[in-house]
């Protein structure tokens, strides 16, 4: 199927203990659907490591389950990752998931301590969202921890930037945020859900531009060949 004809897949990976981050994830998905031809895939991260056996599972079952999840992430055109802010960073189950997925099924000679050598996520659009208990609970640091991980994986970070009017706008420039309250049960308000929807729309649109541009680039190379003395950038074979 031609890149221009297939649906664009935006995968939203999130860890939510009390539900606030889940509601933001659903808002991101709603916003992504504003862009025509987009399908979304919501991946809820569990507390248990992906490789840990569940009830009734054997080692082969766990291997297949992890491979299926890795494929879901690798098939995405864009990844939007959401987390509560724990001590100013992303929640450990979320970070552990990506560590496990980026080192899964490594070739025998591959050094599993260096997951950034993997190319599964290279060239994908990435963005972040977060929720903290208080207005100064570490949301921006959590967003930066997610974006830093994405940059290590060779992804293209998409951020809202500073909203307007600059001196009055409460939105974070690094991603969508919400305040979950002292007990974690505060529901995101209309403004916070609006930030999530806008982020989803932005990510989907950038991913579409990237996919369309790649299709045009590949067509030009097919018709005219590579430019003299040009070395093409590595392309993720899974996309």
DOROZA-811692 format. One line per field, with one value per residue: residue in three letters; x, y, z of N, C-alpha, C in turn. Coordinates in nm, 4 decimals, always signed. Atoms other than C-alpha are relative to their C-alpha. Example, Ala and Ser with C-alpha at 12.3 -4.5 7.8 and 13.67 -1.06 7.14 Angstrom:
REM residues 2
type = [ala,ser]
nxx = [+0.0890,-0.0820]
nyy = [-0.1190,-0.1190]
nzz = [+0.0000,-0.0060]
caxx = [+1.2300,+1.3670]
cayy = [-0.4500,-0.1060]
cazz = [+0.7800,+0.7140]
cxx = [+0.0900,-0.0770]
cyy = [+0.1200,+0.1090]
czz = [+0.0000,+0.0730]
REM end
This chain:
REM residues 239
type = [unk,unk,unk,unk,unk,unk,unk,unk,unk,unk,unk,unk,unk,unk,unk,unk,unk,unk,unk,unk,unk,unk,unk,unk,unk,unk,unk,unk,unk,unk,unk,unk,unk,unk,unk,unk,unk,unk,unk,unk,unk,unk,unk,unk,unk,unk,unk,unk,unk,unk,unk,unk,unk,unk,unk,unk,unk,unk,unk,unk,unk,unk,unk,unk,unk,unk,unk,unk,unk,unk,unk,unk,unk,unk,unk,unk,unk,unk,unk,unk,unk,unk,unk,unk,unk,unk,unk,unk,unk,unk,unk,unk,unk,unk,unk,unk,unk,unk,unk,unk,unk,unk,unk,unk,unk,unk,unk,unk,unk,unk,unk,unk,unk,unk,unk,unk,unk,unk,unk,unk,unk,unk,unk,unk,unk,unk,unk,unk,unk,unk,unk,unk,unk,unk,unk,unk,unk,unk,unk,unk,unk,unk,unk,unk,unk,unk,unk,unk,unk,unk,unk,unk,unk,unk,unk,unk,unk,unk,unk,unk,unk,unk,unk,unk,unk,unk,unk,unk,unk,unk,unk,unk,unk,unk,unk,unk,unk,unk,unk,unk,unk,unk,unk,unk,unk,unk,unk,unk,unk,unk,unk,unk,unk,unk,unk,unk,unk,unk,unk,unk,unk,unk,unk,unk,unk,unk,unk,unk,unk,unk,unk,unk,unk,unk,unk,unk,unk,unk,unk,unk,unk,unk,unk,unk,unk,unk,unk,unk,unk,unk,unk,unk,unk,unk,unk,unk,unk,unk,unk]
nxx = [+0.0840,-0.0753,+0.0016,+0.1033,+0.1319,+0.0279,+0.0322,-0.1109,+0.0208,-0.0524,+0.0083,-0.0075,-0.0452,+0.0161,+0.0135,+0.0960,+0.0369,+0.1307,+0.0893,-0.0203,-0.0820,+0.0825,+0.0902,-0.0821,-0.0302,+0.1199,+0.0058,-0.0992,+0.0567,+0.1043,-0.0635,-0.0652,+0.1024,+0.0337,-0.0740,+0.0612,-0.0766,-0.0808,+0.0491,-0.0729,-0.0166,-0.0327,-0.0708,-0.0068,-0.1156,+0.0290,-0.1034,-0.0913,-0.0877,+0.0547,-0.0556,+0.0382,+0.1063,+0.1325,+0.0600,+0.0241,-0.0926,-0.1332,-0.0974,+0.0316,+0.1138,-0.0523,-0.0773,+0.0943,+0.0696,-0.0922,-0.0203,+0.1201,-0.0029,-0.1066,+0.0507,+0.0980,-0.0724,-0.0826,+0.0856,+0.0568,-0.0650,-0.0283,+0.0220,+0.0258,-0.0235,+0.0505,-0.0361,+0.0036,-0.1314,-0.0476,-0.1304,-0.0510,-0.0335,+0.1044,+0.0189,-0.0936,+0.0521,-0.0036,-0.1394,-0.0415,+0.0605,-0.0798,-0.1291,+0.0183,+0.0360,-0.1111,-0.1031,+0.0629,-0.0363,-0.1253,-0.0876,-0.0919,-0.1194,+0.0407,-0.0171,+0.1323,-0.0086,+0.0007,+0.1233,+0.0117,-0.0473,+0.1141,+0.0573,+0.1443,+0.0759,-0.0693,+0.0738,+0.1412,+0.0369,+0.0271,+0.0455,+0.0164,+0.0966,-0.0273,+0.0871,-0.0595,+0.0973,+0.0052,-0.0490,-0.1463,-0.0320,-0.1011,+0.0514,-0.0906,-0.1138,+0.0463,+0.0048,-0.1371,-0.0560,+0.0555,-0.0568,-0.1404,-0.0002,+0.0322,-0.1152,-0.0976,+0.0457,-0.0027,+0.1317,+0.0119,+0.0846,+0.0997,+0.0435,+0.0921,-0.0618,+0.0642,+0.1311,+0.0322,-0.1021,-0.1121,-0.0045,+0.1207,+0.0309,-0.0487,-0.0427,-0.1429,-0.0476,-0.0622,+0.1009,+0.1264,-0.0084,+0.1185,-0.0215,+0.0862,+0.0457,-0.0784,+0.0284,-0.0123,+0.1293,+0.0586,+0.0221,-0.0480,+0.1054,+0.0154,-0.1230,-0.1034,+0.0362,-0.0253,-0.1428,-0.0269,+0.0534,-0.0842,-0.1253,+0.0268,+0.0158,-0.1309,-0.0816,+0.0535,-0.0266,-0.1429,-0.0271,+0.0515,-0.0946,-0.1211,+0.0298,+0.0187,-0.1304,-0.0820,+0.0512,-0.0470,-0.1462,-0.0263,+0.0398,-0.1032,-0.1190,+0.0301,+0.0053,-0.1216,-0.1174,-0.0575,-0.0893,-0.1408,-0.0777,+0.0881,+0.0135,+0.1329,+0.0145,+0.0570,+0.1457,+0.0463,+0.0590,+0.1318,+0.1053]
nyy = [-0.1199,-0.1244,-0.0747,-0.1021,+0.0610,+0.0755,-0.0824,-0.0454,+0.0583,-0.0719,+0.0879,-0.0770,+0.0891,-0.0765,+0.0668,-0.0789,+0.0717,-0.0434,-0.0308,-0.1312,+0.0141,+0.0714,-0.0969,-0.0798,+0.0855,+0.0018,-0.1309,+0.0012,+0.0795,-0.0806,-0.1025,+0.0615,+0.0329,-0.1182,+0.0129,+0.1093,+0.1205,+0.0383,+0.0974,-0.0105,+0.1228,-0.0351,+0.1072,-0.0251,+0.0680,+0.0685,-0.0077,+0.1128,-0.0060,+0.0695,+0.1345,+0.0819,+0.0930,-0.0158,+0.1263,+0.0965,-0.0176,+0.0554,-0.0919,-0.0284,-0.0919,-0.1330,-0.0472,-0.0413,-0.1201,-0.1127,-0.0239,-0.0661,-0.1393,-0.0667,-0.0236,-0.1093,-0.1265,-0.0197,-0.0286,-0.1340,-0.1138,-0.0969,+0.0476,-0.1029,+0.0725,-0.0744,+0.0543,-0.0874,-0.0503,+0.0612,-0.0563,-0.0820,+0.0794,+0.0938,+0.1145,+0.1082,+0.1023,-0.0498,+0.0016,+0.1396,+0.0556,-0.0367,+0.0677,+0.1397,+0.0100,-0.0372,+0.1042,+0.1297,+0.0764,-0.0518,+0.1017,+0.0538,-0.0822,-0.1362,-0.0363,-0.0389,-0.1162,-0.1207,+0.0088,-0.1036,+0.0521,+0.0540,-0.0961,+0.0204,-0.1230,-0.1104,-0.0713,-0.0168,-0.1181,+0.0316,-0.1101,+0.0410,-0.0657,+0.0376,-0.0532,-0.0028,-0.0270,-0.1428,-0.0811,+0.0046,+0.1383,+0.0599,+0.0338,-0.0348,+0.0923,+0.1298,-0.0114,+0.0002,+0.1346,+0.0793,-0.0496,+0.0402,+0.1406,+0.0063,-0.0462,+0.1091,+0.1020,-0.0536,-0.0484,-0.1424,-0.0512,-0.1022,-0.0699,-0.1094,-0.1318,-0.0963,-0.0424,-0.1424,-0.1027,+0.0613,-0.0307,+0.0483,+0.1384,+0.0921,+0.1269,+0.0287,+0.0003,+0.1275,+0.1036,-0.0239,+0.0288,-0.0162,+0.0111,+0.1099,-0.0208,+0.0636,+0.1427,+0.0568,+0.0297,-0.1146,+0.0219,-0.1136,-0.0939,-0.0198,-0.0574,+0.1034,+0.0928,-0.0712,+0.0097,+0.1370,+0.0149,-0.0779,+0.0727,+0.1122,-0.0512,-0.0437,+0.1181,+0.0664,-0.0821,+0.0085,+0.1342,+0.0042,-0.0733,+0.0804,+0.1147,-0.0486,-0.0428,+0.1189,+0.0622,-0.0793,+0.0193,+0.1318,-0.0022,-0.0733,+0.0864,+0.1078,-0.0538,-0.0710,+0.0543,-0.0872,-0.1063,+0.0431,-0.0067,-0.0145,+0.1162,-0.0106,+0.0234,+0.1325,+0.0059,+0.1098,+0.1004,+0.0439,-0.0929]
nzz = [+0.0000,+0.0059,-0.1254,+0.0041,-0.0021,-0.1217,-0.1172,-0.0840,-0.1322,-0.1157,-0.1164,-0.1241,-0.1065,-0.1239,-0.1295,-0.0779,-0.1223,-0.0498,+0.1100,+0.0615,+0.1204,+0.0982,+0.0621,+0.0918,+0.1157,+0.0847,+0.0645,+0.1078,+0.1096,+0.0630,+0.0815,+0.1158,+0.0992,+0.0777,+0.1260,+0.0764,+0.0280,-0.1154,-0.0967,-0.1255,-0.0773,-0.1374,-0.0695,-0.1438,-0.0570,-0.1255,-0.1029,+0.0159,+0.1181,+0.1154,+0.0073,-0.1154,+0.0346,-0.0562,-0.0416,+0.1058,+0.1117,+0.0018,+0.0604,+0.1398,-0.0013,-0.0319,+0.1151,+0.1043,-0.0443,+0.0152,+0.1434,+0.0528,-0.0421,+0.0751,+0.1350,-0.0061,-0.0095,+0.1200,+0.1150,-0.0128,+0.0655,-0.1058,-0.1356,-0.1007,-0.1247,-0.1136,-0.1306,-0.1171,-0.0399,-0.1235,-0.0369,+0.1088,+0.1181,+0.0405,-0.0874,+0.0318,+0.0916,+0.1371,+0.0442,+0.0106,+0.1210,+0.1172,-0.0107,+0.0396,+0.1412,+0.0880,-0.0037,+0.0261,+0.1197,+0.0540,+0.0582,-0.1007,-0.0205,-0.0338,-0.1409,-0.0474,-0.0886,+0.0818,+0.0795,+0.1029,+0.1278,+0.0722,+0.0950,+0.0095,-0.0181,+0.0668,+0.1026,-0.0339,-0.0759,-0.1398,-0.0847,-0.1394,-0.0866,-0.1392,-0.1048,-0.1334,-0.1042,-0.0306,+0.1122,+0.0068,-0.0327,+0.0868,+0.1335,+0.1103,-0.0063,+0.0493,+0.1456,+0.0519,-0.0124,+0.1104,+0.1261,+0.0044,+0.0416,+0.1421,+0.0769,-0.0018,+0.0935,+0.1364,+0.0394,+0.0292,-0.1080,+0.0338,-0.1210,+0.0314,-0.0054,-0.0900,+0.0456,-0.0009,-0.0217,-0.0712,-0.1430,-0.0669,+0.0347,-0.1024,+0.0591,+0.0044,+0.1384,+0.0352,+0.0184,-0.0695,-0.1434,-0.0834,-0.1438,-0.0436,-0.1364,-0.1060,-0.0073,+0.1338,+0.0598,+0.0687,+0.1429,+0.0798,+0.0387,+0.1444,+0.0547,+0.0037,+0.1071,+0.1253,+0.0287,+0.0454,+0.1368,+0.0913,+0.0176,+0.0892,+0.1358,+0.0485,+0.0283,+0.1192,+0.1186,+0.0293,+0.0510,+0.1366,+0.0845,+0.0119,+0.0857,+0.1365,+0.0493,+0.0267,+0.1221,+0.1132,+0.0078,+0.0556,+0.1408,+0.0740,+0.0097,+0.0942,+0.1361,+0.0409,-0.0657,-0.1022,+0.0458,+0.0027,-0.1240,-0.1154,-0.0866,-0.0602,-0.1419,-0.0242,-0.0059,-0.0825,+0.0894,-0.0485,+0.0431]
caxx = [+0.0000,+0.1301,+0.2212,-0.0239,-0.3116,-0.2736,-0.4193,-0.1862,-0.1372,-0.0943,-0.0182,-0.0750,+0.1158,+0.0253,+0.0477,-0.2440,-0.2966,-0.6071,-0.7455,-0.6298,-0.3609,-0.6041,-0.8509,-0.5712,-0.4779,-0.8356,-0.8244,-0.5047,-0.6787,-0.9787,-0.7519,-0.5591,-0.8856,-0.9301,-0.6729,-0.8353,-0.7218,-0.5886,-0.6350,-0.5361,-0.4154,-0.4206,-0.1720,-0.2253,+0.0963,+0.0658,+0.2522,+0.4004,+0.7047,+0.6183,+0.8448,+0.6986,+0.4766,+0.1025,-0.1230,-0.1247,+0.1553,+0.4754,+0.7971,+0.6840,+0.3550,+0.5447,+0.7762,+0.4820,+0.3069,+0.6142,+0.6728,+0.3120,+0.3528,+0.6843,+0.5152,+0.2288,+0.4789,+0.7005,+0.4054,+0.3067,+0.3775,+0.3745,+0.4016,+0.2464,+0.3551,+0.1831,+0.2724,+0.2000,+0.4832,+0.6671,+0.9533,+0.9833,+1.0070,+0.8042,+0.6632,+0.8990,+0.6566,+0.6458,+1.0227,+1.0738,+0.8326,+1.0387,+1.3637,+1.2265,+1.0807,+1.3915,+1.6080,+1.3601,+1.4606,+1.8116,+2.0542,+2.3053,+2.5951,+2.3925,+2.4814,+2.1484,+2.2813,+2.2686,+1.9027,+1.9534,+2.1267,+1.7878,+1.6102,+1.2516,+1.1454,+1.3854,+1.2168,+0.8789,+0.7037,+0.6887,+0.5151,+0.4442,+0.1738,+0.1729,-0.0264,+0.0921,-0.0832,-0.0068,+0.0677,+0.4383,+0.4451,+0.7015,+0.4915,+0.7443,+1.0320,+0.8250,+0.7560,+1.1266,+1.2147,+0.9831,+1.1101,+1.4712,+1.4001,+1.2459,+1.5483,+1.7753,+1.5647,+1.6033,+1.2465,+1.1315,+0.9958,+0.6765,+0.5922,+0.3155,+0.5590,+0.4645,+0.0934,-0.0591,-0.0986,+0.2443,+0.2083,-0.1371,-0.1336,-0.0989,-0.0119,+0.3292,+0.5433,+0.6708,+0.3430,-0.0067,-0.0508,-0.3149,-0.3348,-0.4695,-0.5164,-0.3784,-0.5534,-0.5056,-0.8764,-0.9294,-1.0757,-0.9037,-1.1012,-1.2081,-0.8910,-0.6609,-0.8534,-0.8300,-0.4518,-0.4514,-0.6733,-0.4606,-0.1471,-0.3046,-0.4052,-0.0577,+0.1134,-0.1187,-0.0704,+0.3084,+0.3113,+0.0967,+0.3308,+0.6254,+0.4581,+0.3521,+0.6979,+0.8640,+0.6336,+0.7259,+1.0960,+1.0828,+0.8965,+1.1571,+1.4395,+1.2644,+1.2178,+1.5476,+1.7788,+1.9782,+2.1683,+2.5376,+2.7607,+2.4560,+2.4348,+2.0740,+1.9726,+1.8918,+1.5259,+1.3507,+1.2751,+0.9647,+0.7813]
cayy = [+0.0000,+0.3460,+0.5638,+0.8273,+0.5776,+0.3960,+0.5193,+0.7181,+0.5481,+0.7550,+0.5351,+0.6801,+0.5059,+0.6046,+0.5013,+0.6108,+0.5109,+0.7169,+0.8024,+1.1583,+1.0579,+0.8158,+1.1000,+1.3100,+1.0152,+0.9952,+1.3694,+1.3262,+1.0553,+1.2819,+1.5566,+1.3205,+1.2245,+1.5842,+1.5015,+1.2946,+0.9369,+0.8853,+0.5782,+0.5779,+0.3004,+0.3503,+0.1391,+0.1334,+0.0462,-0.2073,-0.2085,-0.5518,-0.5614,-0.6749,-0.9790,-1.0977,-1.4024,-1.3551,-1.6220,-1.9296,-1.8077,-1.9805,-1.8182,-1.8497,-1.6744,-1.3824,-1.3653,-1.3495,-1.0867,-0.8661,-0.9119,-0.8114,-0.4928,-0.4074,-0.4460,-0.2171,+0.0532,-0.0017,+0.0203,+0.3645,+0.6751,+0.8801,+0.8023,+1.0221,+0.9217,+1.0229,+0.9818,+1.1113,+1.3141,+1.1054,+1.2901,+1.5175,+1.2390,+0.9798,+0.6859,+0.3870,+0.1364,+0.3576,+0.3984,+0.0279,-0.0562,+0.1375,-0.0033,-0.3545,-0.2883,-0.1241,-0.4180,-0.6927,-0.9608,-0.8192,-1.0054,-1.2245,-0.9835,-0.6754,-0.5011,-0.4817,-0.2047,+0.0397,+0.0537,+0.3751,+0.1653,+0.0210,+0.1830,+0.0806,+0.4330,+0.6396,+0.9064,+0.8829,+1.1917,+1.1935,+1.4075,+1.4014,+1.4765,+1.4605,+1.5163,+1.6161,+1.6541,+2.0243,+2.3178,+2.2863,+1.9064,+1.8499,+1.8385,+2.0205,+1.8028,+1.4938,+1.6140,+1.6757,+1.3273,+1.1743,+1.3982,+1.3224,+0.9499,+1.0092,+1.2017,+0.9164,+0.6896,+0.9171,+1.0433,+1.3882,+1.5732,+1.7739,+2.0354,+2.2973,+2.5807,+2.8892,+2.9618,+3.3023,+3.5447,+3.4619,+3.6350,+3.4951,+3.1479,+2.8686,+2.5907,+2.4243,+2.4730,+2.1118,+1.9158,+1.8874,+1.8898,+1.8615,+1.8921,+1.5740,+1.7089,+1.5960,+1.2570,+1.2075,+1.2035,+1.5486,+1.5270,+1.7388,+2.0535,+2.1765,+2.3788,+2.0876,+1.8512,+2.1178,+2.1180,+1.7384,+1.7523,+2.0252,+1.8180,+1.5135,+1.7189,+1.8710,+1.5316,+1.3780,+1.6694,+1.6638,+1.2876,+1.3301,+1.5950,+1.3645,+1.0632,+1.2650,+1.4165,+1.0772,+0.9404,+1.2289,+1.1825,+0.8105,+0.8749,+1.1323,+0.8902,+0.6185,+0.8459,+1.0322,+0.8295,+0.9656,+1.2885,+1.2484,+1.1743,+1.1645,+0.9279,+0.8558,+0.8729,+0.5364,+0.4425,+0.2277,-0.0990,-0.1568,+0.1441]
cazz = [+0.0000,-0.0880,+0.2104,+0.0911,+0.0814,+0.4126,+0.7426,+0.9642,+1.3018,+1.6181,+1.9184,+2.2646,+2.5427,+2.8975,+3.2611,+3.4774,+3.8382,+3.9227,+3.5798,+3.5111,+3.2613,+3.0955,+3.0356,+2.8855,+2.6613,+2.5376,+2.4695,+2.2671,+2.0629,+2.0014,+1.8762,+1.6491,+1.4788,+1.3676,+1.0998,+0.8215,+0.7735,+1.1248,+1.3419,+1.7077,+1.9336,+2.3121,+2.5082,+2.8855,+3.0691,+3.3511,+3.6805,+3.6074,+3.3762,+3.0250,+3.0610,+3.3911,+3.3607,+3.4139,+3.5636,+3.3438,+3.1169,+3.0197,+2.8907,+2.5287,+2.6092,+2.7624,+2.4616,+2.2207,+2.4314,+2.4370,+2.0632,+1.9935,+2.1961,+2.0308,+1.6925,+1.7981,+1.8894,+1.5841,+1.3443,+1.4705,+1.2649,+1.5855,+1.9559,+2.2238,+2.5733,+2.8953,+3.2609,+3.6081,+3.7531,+4.0111,+4.1798,+3.8768,+3.6192,+3.4325,+3.6265,+3.6474,+3.4825,+3.1732,+3.1521,+3.2131,+2.9299,+2.6776,+2.8136,+2.7721,+2.4268,+2.2849,+2.3911,+2.2985,+2.0502,+2.0155,+1.7856,+1.9731,+1.9221,+2.0108,+2.3368,+2.5223,+2.7495,+2.4561,+2.3453,+2.1480,+1.8826,+1.7942,+1.4997,+1.5752,+1.6697,+1.4622,+1.2521,+1.4249,+1.5558,+1.9359,+2.1971,+2.5702,+2.8248,+3.2036,+3.5207,+3.8659,+4.1983,+4.2363,+4.0020,+4.0899,+4.1077,+3.8327,+3.5161,+3.2985,+3.4225,+3.3502,+2.9967,+2.9465,+3.0758,+2.8143,+2.5342,+2.6279,+2.5985,+2.2568,+2.1376,+2.2493,+2.0290,+1.7261,+1.7300,+1.6169,+1.9203,+1.8667,+2.1289,+2.1497,+2.2113,+2.4080,+2.3826,+2.3264,+2.4901,+2.6319,+2.9681,+3.0407,+2.8826,+3.1398,+2.8956,+2.9172,+2.6046,+2.6144,+2.6060,+2.7491,+3.1281,+3.3972,+3.7745,+3.9348,+4.2885,+4.6231,+4.6110,+4.2355,+4.1570,+4.0081,+3.6580,+3.3895,+3.3181,+2.9756,+2.9284,+3.0126,+2.7844,+2.5151,+2.5481,+2.5093,+2.1996,+2.0439,+2.1051,+1.9401,+1.6385,+1.6094,+1.6268,+1.3669,+1.1293,+1.1604,+1.1094,+0.7974,+0.6591,+0.7279,+0.5633,+0.2585,+0.2272,+0.2523,-0.0182,-0.2487,-0.1676,-0.2445,-0.5701,-0.6770,-0.5985,-0.7970,-1.0992,-1.0955,-0.8709,-0.5766,-0.6116,-0.7025,-0.4026,-0.1708,+0.1242,+0.2237,+0.5872,+0.7461,+0.7080,+0.9654,+0.7817,+0.9973,+0.8480]
cxx = [+0.0878,-0.0152,-0.1139,-0.1402,-0.0333,-0.0395,+0.1273,-0.0270,+0.0695,-0.0229,+0.0261,+0.0288,-0.0066,-0.0052,-0.0885,-0.0434,-0.1408,-0.0950,+0.0228,+0.0779,-0.0781,-0.0952,+0.0756,+0.0325,-0.1187,-0.0183,+0.0990,-0.0543,-0.1092,+0.0602,+0.0658,-0.1002,-0.0514,+0.0702,-0.0588,+0.0943,+0.0881,-0.0721,+0.0863,+0.0004,+0.0445,+0.0591,+0.0125,+0.1125,-0.0384,+0.1129,+0.1020,+0.0899,-0.0569,+0.0503,-0.0391,-0.1217,-0.1296,-0.0536,-0.0263,+0.0935,+0.1265,+0.0949,-0.0322,-0.1184,+0.0471,+0.0777,-0.0927,-0.0719,+0.0894,+0.0234,-0.1197,-0.0022,+0.1080,-0.0475,-0.1023,+0.0702,+0.0778,-0.0841,-0.0584,+0.0776,+0.0398,-0.0309,-0.0209,-0.0003,-0.0434,+0.0284,-0.0388,+0.1419,+0.0363,+0.1414,+0.0629,+0.0408,-0.1139,-0.0063,+0.0881,-0.0606,+0.0043,+0.1420,+0.0481,-0.0574,+0.0846,+0.1393,-0.0115,-0.0275,+0.1159,+0.1120,-0.0576,+0.0518,+0.1285,+0.0816,+0.1035,+0.1192,-0.0344,+0.0166,-0.1314,+0.0055,-0.0059,-0.1231,-0.0115,+0.0585,-0.1137,-0.0626,-0.1512,-0.0786,+0.0606,-0.0875,-0.1478,-0.0212,-0.0337,-0.0429,-0.0336,-0.1143,+0.0164,-0.1039,+0.0743,-0.1058,-0.0208,+0.0523,+0.1513,+0.0496,+0.0948,-0.0463,+0.1009,+0.1231,-0.0386,-0.0101,+0.1405,+0.0636,-0.0503,+0.0619,+0.1470,+0.0129,-0.0256,+0.1175,+0.1107,-0.0351,-0.0074,-0.1339,+0.0021,-0.1009,-0.0910,-0.0494,-0.0934,+0.0683,-0.0771,-0.1333,-0.0201,-0.1304,+0.1054,-0.0071,-0.1206,-0.0272,+0.0651,+0.0540,+0.1517,+0.0471,+0.0531,-0.1005,-0.1261,+0.0115,-0.1364,+0.0420,-0.1002,-0.0512,+0.0769,-0.0230,+0.0026,-0.1297,-0.0654,-0.0091,+0.0539,-0.1146,+0.0011,+0.1264,+0.1092,-0.0301,+0.0198,+0.1465,+0.0344,-0.0487,+0.0866,+0.1323,-0.0199,-0.0143,+0.1345,+0.0863,-0.0476,+0.0326,+0.1475,+0.0361,-0.0491,+0.0943,+0.1252,-0.0226,-0.0158,+0.1336,+0.0905,-0.0461,+0.0489,+0.1502,+0.0325,-0.0376,+0.1049,+0.1262,-0.0233,+0.0063,+0.1341,+0.1271,+0.0542,+0.0895,+0.1439,+0.0663,-0.0892,-0.0055,-0.1345,+0.0037,-0.0572,-0.1504,-0.0401,-0.0682,-0.1389,-0.1114,-0.0207]
cyy = [+0.1252,+0.0764,+0.1011,-0.0591,-0.0676,+0.0941,+0.0384,-0.0464,+0.0837,-0.0880,+0.0812,-0.0973,+0.0783,-0.0925,+0.0884,-0.0799,+0.0355,+0.0455,+0.1329,-0.0111,-0.0748,+0.0958,+0.0918,-0.0812,-0.0063,+0.1338,+0.0107,-0.0765,+0.0778,+0.1055,-0.0565,-0.0307,+0.1231,-0.0012,-0.1178,-0.1186,-0.0474,-0.1078,+0.0115,-0.1344,+0.0406,-0.1212,+0.0397,-0.0843,-0.0599,+0.0202,-0.1120,+0.0202,-0.0853,-0.1436,-0.0901,-0.0857,+0.0360,-0.1382,-0.0893,+0.0111,-0.0820,+0.0987,+0.0363,+0.0955,+0.1427,+0.0570,+0.0497,+0.1295,+0.1229,+0.0321,+0.0717,+0.1470,+0.0780,+0.0317,+0.1126,+0.1348,+0.0293,+0.0372,+0.1401,+0.1005,+0.1055,-0.0642,+0.1201,-0.0718,+0.0863,-0.0684,+0.0956,+0.0439,-0.0600,+0.0493,+0.0761,-0.0780,-0.0930,-0.1169,-0.1166,-0.1097,+0.0426,-0.0042,-0.1435,-0.0649,+0.0314,-0.0624,-0.1450,-0.0134,+0.0322,-0.1021,-0.1374,-0.0615,+0.0518,-0.1128,-0.0461,+0.0892,+0.1421,+0.0243,+0.0557,+0.1191,+0.1297,+0.0007,+0.1065,-0.0442,-0.0620,+0.1085,-0.0105,+0.1301,+0.1195,+0.0618,+0.0156,+0.1326,-0.0435,+0.1232,-0.0560,+0.0744,-0.0555,+0.0604,-0.0065,+0.0403,+0.1475,+0.0802,-0.0014,-0.1406,-0.0696,-0.0336,+0.0285,-0.0906,-0.1380,+0.0016,-0.0084,-0.1385,-0.0902,+0.0439,-0.0365,-0.1454,-0.0119,+0.0440,-0.1040,-0.1066,+0.0506,+0.0501,+0.1510,+0.0594,+0.1112,+0.0626,+0.1144,+0.1349,+0.0916,+0.0454,+0.1499,+0.0245,-0.0488,+0.0235,-0.0530,-0.1484,-0.0958,-0.1305,-0.0145,-0.0022,-0.1355,-0.1119,+0.0360,-0.0428,+0.0138,-0.0110,-0.1031,+0.0162,-0.0829,-0.1501,-0.0678,-0.0202,+0.1198,-0.0283,+0.1200,+0.0907,+0.0202,+0.0555,-0.1055,-0.1042,+0.0647,-0.0038,-0.1390,-0.0200,+0.0753,-0.0715,-0.1178,+0.0434,+0.0410,-0.1190,-0.0694,+0.0788,-0.0057,-0.1374,-0.0147,+0.0731,-0.0846,-0.1185,+0.0425,+0.0417,-0.1179,-0.0680,+0.0748,-0.0182,-0.1347,-0.0061,+0.0718,-0.0832,-0.1123,+0.0502,+0.0541,-0.0580,+0.0963,+0.1057,-0.0492,+0.0207,+0.0201,-0.1301,+0.0086,-0.0241,-0.1385,+0.0074,-0.1217,-0.1035,-0.0440,+0.0888,-0.0091]
czz = [+0.0000,+0.1307,+0.0016,+0.0166,+0.1331,+0.1137,+0.0762,+0.1423,+0.1077,+0.1223,+0.1269,+0.1135,+0.1316,+0.1207,+0.0856,+0.1211,+0.0455,-0.1104,-0.0691,-0.1309,-0.1079,-0.0713,-0.0955,-0.1257,-0.0953,-0.0712,-0.1142,-0.1204,-0.0729,-0.0913,-0.1232,-0.1104,-0.0745,-0.1347,-0.0768,-0.0170,+0.1127,+0.0801,+0.1248,+0.0717,+0.1402,+0.0706,+0.1468,+0.0594,+0.1355,+0.1000,-0.0152,-0.1216,-0.1122,-0.0074,+0.1146,-0.0343,+0.0712,+0.0373,-0.1210,-0.1179,+0.0176,-0.0658,-0.1444,-0.0116,+0.0255,-0.1174,-0.1098,+0.0388,-0.0146,-0.1470,-0.0604,+0.0377,-0.0745,-0.1412,-0.0013,+0.0037,-0.1286,-0.1210,+0.0036,-0.0842,+0.1026,+0.1338,+0.0915,+0.1338,+0.1173,+0.1322,+0.1110,+0.0337,+0.1350,+0.0278,-0.1166,-0.1232,-0.0346,+0.0971,-0.0442,-0.0872,-0.1462,-0.0554,-0.0207,-0.1261,-0.1228,+0.0063,-0.0451,-0.1492,-0.0921,+0.0027,-0.0290,-0.1289,-0.0644,-0.0626,+0.1029,+0.0298,+0.0410,+0.1494,+0.0520,+0.0956,-0.0782,-0.0899,-0.1063,-0.1334,-0.0811,-0.0868,-0.0087,+0.0019,-0.0728,-0.1083,+0.0285,+0.0726,+0.1422,+0.0771,+0.1373,+0.0673,+0.1411,+0.0933,+0.1319,+0.1014,+0.0291,-0.1181,-0.0143,+0.0320,-0.0954,-0.1395,-0.1104,+0.0001,-0.0512,-0.1523,-0.0599,+0.0111,-0.1125,-0.1329,-0.0133,-0.0435,-0.1498,-0.0857,-0.0011,-0.1015,-0.1436,-0.0487,-0.0209,+0.0980,-0.0495,+0.1307,-0.0375,-0.0125,+0.0946,-0.0575,+0.0123,+0.0759,+0.0989,+0.1506,+0.0749,-0.0237,+0.0999,-0.0560,+0.0042,-0.1447,-0.0462,-0.0264,+0.0758,+0.1460,+0.0657,+0.1450,+0.0526,+0.1421,+0.1011,+0.0085,-0.1364,-0.0735,-0.0687,-0.1493,-0.0774,-0.0413,-0.1516,-0.0629,-0.0136,-0.1080,-0.1369,-0.0379,-0.0536,-0.1435,-0.1006,-0.0261,-0.0943,-0.1443,-0.0596,-0.0394,-0.1277,-0.1262,-0.0382,-0.0562,-0.1435,-0.0944,-0.0238,-0.0934,-0.1449,-0.0613,-0.0320,-0.1278,-0.1233,-0.0208,-0.0637,-0.1477,-0.0845,-0.0159,-0.1003,-0.1445,-0.0466,+0.0604,+0.1036,-0.0608,+0.0017,+0.1350,+0.1226,+0.0773,+0.0690,+0.1498,+0.0206,+0.0143,+0.0803,-0.0884,+0.0434,-0.0480,-0.1495]
REM end
